[in-house]
Amino acid sequence: MSTSKVRTGQLWGKSKDDLKKQLVDLKTELGQLRTQKIAGGASSKLHRIHDLRKSVARVLTVINSNQRQQLRLFYAKKKYLPLDLRPKKTRAIRRRLSKHEATIMTEKQKKKSTHFPQRKYAVKAEV
């Protein structure tokens, strides 16, 4: 069982199996410390519970972020992305017309714009 906090920089280079093994080790150690807390263990060991919880969170963060990175690579050339990989933005922006949809004109609008174009006026500047 480790005695120091887990550093995130060290986790990025590890494989998925190593990360899962480290996660299991951290969780078992955390369980043991929690039972010691109930039994009335030393307060110096009980402070380690906080560090272990944070270490578990760091390992899970690295695992999840690696998984999301692999999913992004998998869906890179696909037509549709899963909802959790799409950009969040705001609800209004997500429902807004795309640039292509906004520029589309109906047949009637096309005819009207070709037959009655915007008039151009030349204004003489006074000097």
Contacts in CASP RR format, 6 or more apart in sequence:
PFRMAT RR
TARGET T0000
AUTHOR 0000-0000-0000
METHOD contacts of the structure
MODEL  1
MSTSKVRTGQLWGKSKDDLKKQLVDLKTELGQLRTQKIAGGASSKLHRIH
DLRKSVARVLTVINSNQRQQLRLFYAKKKYLPLDLRPKKTRAIRRRLSKH
EATIMTEKQKKKSTHFPQRKYAVKAEV
1 25 0 8 1.000
1 29 0 8 1.000
2 25 0 8 1.000
2 26 0 8 1.000
2 29 0 8 1.000
5 51 0 8 1.000
5 54 0 8 1.000
5 55 0 8 1.000
6 22 0 8 1.000
6 26 0 8 1.000
6 55 0 8 1.000
6 58 0 8 1.000
6 59 0 8 1.000
8 58 0 8 1.000
8 61 0 8 1.000
8 62 0 8 1.000
11 19 0 8 1.000
11 22 0 8 1.000
11 58 0 8 1.000
11 59 0 8 1.000
11 62 0 8 1.000
12 62 0 8 1.000
14 22 0 8 1.000
14 62 0 8 1.000
16 63 0 8 1.000
16 66 0 8 1.000
19 59 0 8 1.000
19 62 0 8 1.000
19 63 0 8 1.000
19 66 0 8 1.000
20 63 0 8 1.000
22 59 0 8 1.000
23 56 0 8 1.000
23 59 0 8 1.000
23 60 0 8 1.000
23 63 0 8 1.000
26 52 0 8 1.000
26 55 0 8 1.000
26 56 0 8 1.000
26 59 0 8 1.000
27 56 0 8 1.000
29 52 0 8 1.000
30 49 0 8 1.000
30 52 0 8 1.000
30 53 0 8 1.000
30 56 0 8 1.000
33 45 0 8 1.000
33 46 0 8 1.000
33 48 0 8 1.000
33 49 0 8 1.000
33 52 0 8 1.000
34 49 0 8 1.000
36 45 0 8 1.000
36 46 0 8 1.000
37 46 0 8 1.000
37 49 0 8 1.000
68 85 0 8 1.000
71 82 0 8 1.000
71 85 0 8 1.000
72 85 0 8 1.000
75 81 0 8 1.000
75 82 0 8 1.000
75 85 0 8 1.000
105 113 0 8 1.000
END
